[in-house]
């Protein structure tokens, strides 16, 4: 598969490649150059890095969300 580079140095990722990599709009790509070749890989989010960033109590999810929002808002008061 080929794609063309525009005057703004942009290119379109072919649909077959997007589907195979499971990427969509707003996803990030990692670019690497090795021995004259370009390697493009999707950047996968590591959701566990957010573990413990929101302090909530045990119990009802709706109450926990509201409590977290209130605590976040308190930072700006």
N, CA, C and O atoms as CSV, one atom per row, in Angstrom:
chain,resi,resn,atom,element,x,y,z
A,1,UNK,N,N,0.833,-1.180,0.000
A,1,UNK,CA,C,0.000,0.000,0.000
A,1,UNK,C,C,0.880,1.247,0.000
A,1,UNK,O,O,1.955,1.273,0.600
A,2,UNK,N,N,0.405,2.251,-0.672
A,2,UNK,CA,C,1.127,3.511,-0.741
A,2,UNK,C,C,0.216,4.653,-0.309
A,2,UNK,O,O,-1.008,4.553,-0.398
A,3,UNK,N,N,0.820,5.729,0.154
A,3,UNK,CA,C,0.093,6.973,0.388
A,3,UNK,C,C,1.025,8.118,0.018
A,3,UNK,O,O,2.246,7.965,-0.002
A,4,UNK,N,N,0.434,9.250,-0.268
A,4,UNK,CA,C,1.191,10.413,-0.723
A,4,UNK,C,C,1.345,11.412,0.411
A,4,UNK,O,O,0.443,11.572,1.234
A,5,UNK,N,N,2.482,12.081,0.453
A,5,UNK,CA,C,2.711,13.129,1.440
A,5,UNK,C,C,2.292,14.455,0.817
A,5,UNK,O,O,2.706,14.788,-0.293
A,6,UNK,N,N,1.462,15.213,1.544
A,6,UNK,CA,C,0.970,16.499,1.041
A,6,UNK,C,C,2.010,17.593,1.251
A,6,UNK,O,O,3.076,17.350,1.816
A,7,UNK,N,N,1.691,18.791,0.791
A,7,UNK,CA,C,2.595,19.933,0.965
A,7,UNK,C,C,2.760,20.310,2.433
A,7,UNK,O,O,3.718,20.992,2.796
A,8,UNK,N,N,1.834,19.870,3.276
A,8,UNK,CA,C,1.935,20.118,4.729
A,8,UNK,C,C,2.556,18.927,5.447
A,8,UNK,O,O,2.494,18.831,6.673
A,9,UNK,N,N,3.151,18.025,4.682
A,9,UNK,CA,C,3.791,16.807,5.211
A,9,UNK,C,C,2.805,15.904,5.955
A,9,UNK,O,O,3.163,15.259,6.941
A,10,UNK,N,N,1.582,15.866,5.478
A,10,UNK,CA,C,0.564,14.981,6.030
A,10,UNK,C,C,0.344,13.827,5.068
A,10,UNK,O,O,0.650,13.928,3.880
A,11,UNK,N,N,-0.189,12.733,5.588
A,11,UNK,CA,C,-0.507,11.584,4.753
A,11,UNK,C,C,-1.745,10.895,5.313
A,11,UNK,O,O,-2.111,11.103,6.469
A,12,UNK,N,N,-2.375,10.089,4.501
A,12,UNK,CA,C,-3.550,9.341,4.936
A,12,UNK,C,C,-3.131,7.910,5.218
A,12,UNK,O,O,-2.436,7.278,4.423
A,13,UNK,N,N,-3.569,7.415,6.365
A,13,UNK,CA,C,-3.300,6.019,6.703
A,13,UNK,C,C,-4.361,5.171,6.004
A,13,UNK,O,O,-5.553,5.377,6.231
A,14,UNK,N,N,-3.961,4.241,5.176
A,14,UNK,CA,C,-4.940,3.420,4.454
A,14,UNK,C,C,-5.907,2.711,5.415
A,14,UNK,O,O,-5.529,2.296,6.511
A,15,UNK,N,N,-7.147,2.587,4.976
A,15,UNK,CA,C,-8.195,1.995,5.808
A,15,UNK,C,C,-7.815,0.606,6.317
A,15,UNK,O,O,-8.053,0.286,7.482
A,16,UNK,N,N,-7.232,-0.208,5.462
A,16,UNK,CA,C,-6.853,-1.566,5.873
A,16,UNK,C,C,-5.844,-1.531,7.022
A,16,UNK,O,O,-5.899,-2.367,7.925
A,17,UNK,N,N,-4.928,-0.566,6.987
A,17,UNK,CA,C,-3.936,-0.440,8.054
A,17,UNK,C,C,-4.604,0.046,9.332
A,17,UNK,O,O,-4.336,-0.484,10.411
A,18,UNK,N,N,-5.484,1.064,9.223
A,18,UNK,CA,C,-6.203,1.571,10.401
A,18,UNK,C,C,-6.990,0.463,11.079
A,18,UNK,O,O,-6.979,0.334,12.303
A,19,UNK,N,N,-7.672,-0.334,10.271
A,19,UNK,CA,C,-8.479,-1.420,10.833
A,19,UNK,C,C,-7.604,-2.489,11.490
A,19,UNK,O,O,-7.928,-2.991,12.566
A,20,UNK,N,N,-6.516,-2.823,10.848
A,20,UNK,CA,C,-5.636,-3.859,11.393
A,20,UNK,C,C,-4.999,-3.416,12.710
A,20,UNK,O,O,-4.827,-4.223,13.624
A,21,UNK,N,N,-4.645,-2.112,12.803
A,21,UNK,CA,C,-4.049,-1.587,14.035
A,21,UNK,C,C,-5.099,-1.197,15.072
A,21,UNK,O,O,-4.766,-0.965,16.234
A,22,UNK,N,N,-6.340,-1.125,14.665
A,22,UNK,CA,C,-7.399,-0.748,15.594
A,22,UNK,C,C,-7.312,0.712,16.021
A,22,UNK,O,O,-7.609,1.044,17.169
A,23,UNK,N,N,-6.904,1.591,15.095
A,23,UNK,CA,C,-6.782,3.002,15.439
A,23,UNK,C,C,-7.943,3.804,14.856
A,23,UNK,O,O,-8.579,3.400,13.883
A,24,UNK,N,N,-8.194,4.939,15.475
A,24,UNK,CA,C,-9.297,5.794,15.073
A,24,UNK,C,C,-8.869,7.243,15.256
A,24,UNK,O,O,-7.734,7.512,15.649
A,25,UNK,N,N,-9.768,8.171,14.975
A,25,UNK,CA,C,-9.443,9.586,15.131
A,25,UNK,C,C,-9.089,9.877,16.584
A,25,UNK,O,O,-9.631,9.260,17.501
A,26,UNK,N,N,-8.190,10.805,16.780
A,26,UNK,CA,C,-7.683,11.249,18.079
A,26,UNK,C,C,-6.753,10.235,18.755
A,26,UNK,O,O,-6.279,10.491,19.862
A,27,UNK,N,N,-6.483,9.100,18.120
A,27,UNK,CA,C,-5.489,8.180,18.658
A,27,UNK,C,C,-4.099,8.747,18.378
A,27,UNK,O,O,-3.930,9.585,17.492
A,28,UNK,N,N,-3.122,8.292,19.128
A,28,UNK,CA,C,-1.749,8.745,18.941
A,28,UNK,C,C,-0.913,7.658,18.285
A,28,UNK,O,O,-1.148,6.462,18.461
A,29,UNK,N,N,0.072,8.119,17.521
A,29,UNK,CA,C,0.997,7.202,16.869
A,29,UNK,C,C,2.417,7.501,17.324
A,29,UNK,O,O,2.781,8.655,17.549
A,30,UNK,N,N,3.204,6.457,17.454
A,30,UNK,CA,C,4.612,6.584,17.802
A,30,UNK,C,C,5.423,6.338,16.531
A,30,UNK,O,O,5.226,5.334,15.846
A,31,UNK,N,N,6.335,7.261,16.222
A,31,UNK,CA,C,7.168,7.166,15.026
A,31,UNK,C,C,8.609,6.880,15.438
A,31,UNK,O,O,9.160,7.553,16.309
A,32,UNK,N,N,9.208,5.886,14.809
A,32,UNK,CA,C,10.606,5.537,15.065
A,32,UNK,C,C,11.308,5.318,13.728
A,32,UNK,O,O,10.699,4.843,12.768
A,33,UNK,N,N,12.579,5.663,13.673
A,33,UNK,CA,C,13.386,5.412,12.482
A,33,UNK,C,C,14.496,4.444,12.872
A,33,UNK,O,O,15.284,4.720,13.777
A,34,UNK,N,N,14.550,3.310,12.185
A,34,UNK,CA,C,15.579,2.303,12.438
A,34,UNK,C,C,16.153,1.839,11.111
A,34,UNK,O,O,15.439,1.321,10.253
A,35,UNK,N,N,17.435,2.032,10.960
A,35,UNK,CA,C,18.151,1.560,9.767
A,35,UNK,C,C,17.464,2.008,8.466
A,35,UNK,O,O,17.300,1.220,7.535
A,36,UNK,N,N,17.069,3.283,8.423
A,36,UNK,CA,C,16.473,3.826,7.208
A,36,UNK,C,C,15.016,3.460,6.985
A,36,UNK,O,O,14.464,3.745,5.923
A,37,UNK,N,N,14.391,2.838,7.960
A,37,UNK,CA,C,12.977,2.467,7.854
A,37,UNK,C,C,12.187,3.184,8.936
A,37,UNK,O,O,12.697,3.456,10.023
A,38,UNK,N,N,10.946,3.483,8.624
A,38,UNK,CA,C,10.060,4.125,9.594
A,38,UNK,C,C,9.145,3.065,10.185
A,38,UNK,O,O,8.536,2.277,9.463
A,39,UNK,N,N,9.059,3.060,11.491
A,39,UNK,CA,C,8.160,2.147,12.199
A,39,UNK,C,C,7.108,2.999,12.893
A,39,UNK,O,O,7.432,3.843,13.729
A,40,UNK,N,N,5.851,2.773,12.542
A,40,UNK,CA,C,4.747,3.528,13.134
A,40,UNK,C,C,3.910,2.554,13.948
A,40,UNK,O,O,3.473,1.518,13.447
A,41,UNK,N,N,3.692,2.903,15.220
A,41,UNK,CA,C,2.937,2.030,16.124
A,41,UNK,C,C,1.877,2.847,16.842
A,41,UNK,O,O,2.104,4.016,17.154
A,42,UNK,N,N,0.726,2.250,17.108
A,42,UNK,CA,C,-0.269,2.960,17.911
A,42,UNK,C,C,0.205,3.062,19.355
A,42,UNK,O,O,0.841,2.146,19.877
A,43,UNK,N,N,-0.107,4.173,19.988
A,43,UNK,CA,C,0.217,4.366,21.402
A,43,UNK,C,C,-1.007,3.912,22.190
A,43,UNK,O,O,-2.101,4.453,22.031
A,44,UNK,N,N,-0.807,2.941,23.017
A,44,UNK,CA,C,-1.909,2.411,23.832
A,44,UNK,C,C,-1.862,3.066,25.198
A,44,UNK,O,O,-0.808,3.126,25.832
A,45,UNK,N,N,-3.009,3.557,25.652
A,45,UNK,CA,C,-3.081,4.190,26.962
A,45,UNK,C,C,-2.919,3.187,28.083
A,45,UNK,O,O,-3.448,2.078,28.015
A,46,UNK,N,N,-2.206,3.566,29.093
A,46,UNK,CA,C,-2.001,2.721,30.253
A,46,UNK,C,C,-2.922,3.225,31.357
A,46,UNK,O,O,-2.524,4.053,32.176
A,47,UNK,N,N,-4.157,2.720,31.376
A,47,UNK,CA,C,-5.151,3.250,32.294
A,47,UNK,C,C,-4.778,3.042,33.757
A,47,UNK,O,O,-5.296,3.750,34.622
A,48,UNK,N,N,-3.910,2.108,34.055
A,48,UNK,CA,C,-3.541,1.869,35.452
A,48,UNK,C,C,-2.698,2.998,36.037
A,48,UNK,O,O,-2.569,3.100,37.257
A,49,UNK,N,N,-2.122,3.849,35.184
A,49,UNK,CA,C,-1.349,4.970,35.719
A,49,UNK,C,C,-2.237,5.962,36.446
A,49,UNK,O,O,-1.743,6.783,37.219
A,50,UNK,N,N,-3.538,5.900,36.212
A,50,UNK,CA,C,-4.481,6.789,36.884
A,50,UNK,C,C,-5.000,6.211,38.203
A,50,UNK,O,O,-5.777,6.854,38.908
A,51,UNK,N,N,-4.571,5.015,38.521
A,51,UNK,CA,C,-5.033,4.359,39.739
A,51,UNK,C,C,-4.711,5.224,40.957
A,51,UNK,O,O,-3.568,5.641,41.145
A,52,UNK,N,N,-5.715,5.487,41.772
A,52,UNK,CA,C,-5.539,6.265,42.987
A,52,UNK,C,C,-5.573,7.767,42.780
A,52,UNK,O,O,-5.413,8.519,43.740
A,53,UNK,N,N,-5.777,8.224,41.548
A,53,UNK,CA,C,-5.775,9.670,41.300
A,53,UNK,C,C,-7.078,10.324,41.732
A,53,UNK,O,O,-7.105,11.529,41.981
A,54,UNK,N,N,-8.145,9.568,41.824
A,54,UNK,CA,C,-9.424,10.085,42.304
A,54,UNK,C,C,-9.741,9.364,43.610
A,54,UNK,O,O,-9.862,8.139,43.643
A,55,UNK,N,N,-9.873,10.130,44.673
A,55,UNK,CA,C,-10.162,9.545,45.977
A,55,UNK,C,C,-11.671,9.432,46.148
A,55,UNK,O,O,-12.390,10.431,46.131
A,56,UNK,N,N,-12.137,8.200,46.314
A,56,UNK,CA,C,-13.555,7.956,46.516
A,56,UNK,C,C,-13.728,6.963,47.647
A,56,UNK,O,O,-12.790,6.262,48.026
A,57,UNK,N,N,-14.917,6.911,48.173
A,57,UNK,CA,C,-15.214,5.954,49.232
A,57,UNK,C,C,-15.830,4.695,48.656
A,57,UNK,O,O,-16.146,4.626,47.468
A,58,UNK,N,N,-15.995,3.711,49.508
A,58,UNK,CA,C,-16.625,2.468,49.072
A,58,UNK,C,C,-18.135,2.656,49.041
A,58,UNK,O,O,-18.692,3.391,49.856
A,59,UNK,N,N,-18.786,1.998,48.112
A,59,UNK,CA,C,-20.243,2.055,48.109
A,59,UNK,C,C,-20.828,2.446,46.769
A,59,UNK,O,O,-20.349,2.021,45.717
A,60,UNK,N,N,-21.875,3.265,46.820
A,60,UNK,CA,C,-22.657,3.649,45.665
A,60,UNK,C,C,-21.812,4.444,44.653
A,60,UNK,O,O,-21.171,5.432,45.011
A,61,UNK,N,N,-21.819,4.006,43.405
A,61,UNK,CA,C,-21.013,4.642,42.370
A,61,UNK,C,C,-21.453,6.082,42.141
A,61,UNK,O,O,-20.605,6.964,42.010
A,62,UNK,N,N,-22.748,6.341,42.089
A,62,UNK,CA,C,-23.244,7.706,41.866
A,62,UNK,C,C,-22.784,8.645,42.970
A,62,UNK,O,O,-22.374,9.774,42.699
A,63,UNK,N,N,-22.851,8.186,44.200
A,63,UNK,CA,C,-22.391,8.991,45.331
A,63,UNK,C,C,-20.881,9.208,45.249
A,63,UNK,O,O,-20.392,10.303,45.524
A,64,UNK,N,N,-20.157,8.176,44.876
A,64,UNK,CA,C,-18.704,8.289,44.747
A,64,UNK,C,C,-18.322,9.302,43.673
A,64,UNK,O,O,-17.392,10.086,43.864
A,65,UNK,N,N,-19.023,9.291,42.561
A,65,UNK,CA,C,-18.741,10.245,41.485
A,65,UNK,C,C,-19.013,11.666,41.963
A,65,UNK,O,O,-18.204,12.565,41.737
A,66,UNK,N,N,-20.140,11.868,42.617
A,66,UNK,CA,C,-20.481,13.193,43.126
A,66,UNK,C,C,-19.458,13.673,44.153
A,66,UNK,O,O,-19.071,14.841,44.143
A,67,UNK,N,N,-19.025,12.791,45.026
A,67,UNK,CA,C,-18.017,13.139,46.027
A,67,UNK,C,C,-16.702,13.526,45.359
A,67,UNK,O,O,-16.065,14.500,45.760
A,68,UNK,N,N,-16.296,12.771,44.347
A,68,UNK,CA,C,-15.058,13.078,43.629
A,68,UNK,C,C,-15.150,14.426,42.931
A,68,UNK,O,O,-14.182,15.186,42.922
A,69,UNK,N,N,-16.305,14.732,42.345
A,69,UNK,CA,C,-16.501,16.027,41.687
A,69,UNK,C,C,-16.420,17.163,42.694
A,69,UNK,O,O,-15.810,18.196,42.418
A,70,UNK,N,N,-17.025,16.983,43.847
A,70,UNK,CA,C,-16.996,18.025,44.880
A,70,UNK,C,C,-15.571,18.255,45.384
A,70,UNK,O,O,-15.155,19.398,45.577
A,71,UNK,N,N,-14.833,17.181,45.593
A,71,UNK,CA,C,-13.445,17.324,46.050
A,71,UNK,C,C,-12.591,18.018,44.990
A,71,UNK,O,O,-11.726,18.830,45.318
A,72,UNK,N,N,-12.837,17.697,43.723
A,72,UNK,CA,C,-12.092,18.350,42.649
A,72,UNK,C,C,-12.450,19.838,42.600
A,72,UNK,O,O,-11.573,20.679,42.405
A,73,UNK,N,N,-13.728,20.167,42.776
A,73,UNK,CA,C,-14.167,21.565,42.741
A,73,UNK,C,C,-13.594,22.347,43.922
A,73,UNK,O,O,-13.319,23.541,43.802
A,74,UNK,N,N,-13.415,21.676,45.067
A,74,UNK,CA,C,-12.858,22.350,46.255
A,74,UNK,C,C,-11.452,22.884,45.990
A,74,UNK,O,O,-11.039,23.863,46.612
A,75,UNK,N,N,-10.726,22.265,45.090
A,75,UNK,CA,C,-9.366,22.721,44.776
A,75,UNK,C,C,-9.376,24.111,44.152
A,75,UNK,O,O,-8.380,24.831,44.227
A,76,UNK,N,N,-10.496,24.493,43.536
A,76,UNK,CA,C,-10.561,25.755,42.795
A,76,UNK,C,C,-11.361,26.819,43.549
A,76,UNK,O,O,-11.644,27.884,43.001
A,77,UNK,N,N,-11.721,26.541,44.780
A,77,UNK,CA,C,-12.479,27.533,45.573
A,77,UNK,C,C,-11.566,28.325,46.449
A,77,UNK,O,O,-12.022,29.202,47.183
